[in-house]
Amino acid sequence: MKNLGNMLKQAQQMQSRMQEMQAKLESTEVEGASGGGMVKVRLTGKGDLRRVSIDPSLMNADEREVLEDLLVAAHADAKQKVEATMAEEMQKATAGLSLPPGMKLPF
């Protein structure tokens, strides 16, 4: 029974750390870029788009497809950074918690 009590205590601590992590992710912003920095996007830790910055030289009709591709690439770059940040924060939140083999978080 003592082991169960320890597990419950660890679960409560982890829940608290997860809530802190979610709050931190909401206020975190990451920037993704493409085209050598000609296109930049900012996403929150939750993946919400906050800002787009486009170099004026890309603002002509002949560069439309290039601009579209650069926007997609910048978003993918920012999304990868958000996922890396989330993984790092998740590892911090679950540090010291021993989970049974095969069990992964979040559930």
C-alpha positions in Angstrom: 0.0 0.0 0.0 2.9 2.3 0.7 4.0 2.0 -2.9 0.5 3.0 -4.1 0.6 6.1 -1.9 4.0 7.1 -3.4 2.6 6.6 -6.9 -0.4 8.8 -6.1 1.9 11.5 -4.7 4.0 11.4 -7.8 1.0 11.6 -10.0 -0.2 14.7 -8.2 3.2 16.3 -8.5 3.3 15.5 -12.2 -0.2 17.0 -12.7 0.9 20.2 -11.1 4.0 20.3 -13.3 1.9 19.6 -16.4 -0.4 22.6 -15.6 2.7 24.8 -15.2 4.1 23.5 -18.5 0.9 24.3 -20.3 0.8 27.8 -18.9 4.4 28.3 -19.9 3.7 27.0 -23.5 0.9 29.5 -23.9 3.2 32.4 -23.2 6.1 31.0 -25.2 6.6 32.1 -28.8 9.0 30.5 -31.4 10.0 31.8 -34.8 10.4 29.8 -37.9 12.1 31.2 -41.0 12.7 30.2 -44.6 14.3 31.7 -47.7 17.3 32.9 -45.6 15.0 34.8 -43.3 13.0 36.4 -46.0 9.8 34.9 -44.6 9.3 34.5 -40.8 6.4 33.2 -38.8 5.8 33.3 -35.0 3.8 30.5 -33.3 2.9 30.2 -29.7 3.8 27.0 -27.8 0.3 25.8 -28.5 0.7 26.3 -32.2 -1.3 29.5 -32.7 0.0 31.8 -35.5 0.9 35.2 -34.0 2.8 37.0 -36.7 4.0 36.8 -40.3 6.9 38.8 -41.7 7.6 38.9 -45.4 10.5 40.6 -47.1 9.2 43.3 -49.5 11.2 41.9 -52.4 8.8 38.9 -52.5 5.8 41.1 -52.9 5.3 40.9 -56.6 3.0 38.7 -58.7 6.0 36.8 -60.3 7.1 35.6 -56.9 3.7 34.4 -55.7 4.4 30.6 -55.8 7.8 31.1 -54.2 6.2 33.2 -51.4 3.6 30.5 -50.9 6.2 27.8 -50.6 8.3 29.9 -48.2 5.3 30.5 -46.0 4.7 26.8 -45.7 8.4 26.1 -45.0 8.6 28.8 -42.4 5.5 27.4 -40.7 7.0 23.9 -40.7 10.2 25.3 -39.2 8.3 27.0 -36.4 6.1 24.0 -35.8 9.2 21.7 -35.5 10.6 24.2 -32.9 7.3 24.2 -31.0 7.3 20.4 -30.9 10.9 20.3 -29.7 10.0 22.8 -26.9 7.0 20.7 -25.9 9.1 17.6 -25.8 11.7 19.3 -23.6 9.1 20.7 -21.2 7.3 17.3 -21.1 10.6 15.7 -20.1 11.0 18.2 -17.3 7.5 17.7 -16.1 7.8 13.9 -15.9 11.3 13.9 -14.5 11.6 11.3 -11.7 8.3 9.7 -12.5 8.8 6.0 -13.1 6.2 4.8 -15.5 5.5 1.1 -16.3 7.1 -0.2 -19.5 5.2 0.8 -22.6 3.3 3.6 -20.9 3.8 7.0 -22.5 2.6 10.5 -21.7 0.5 12.3 -22.5 -2.2 9.6 -22.3 
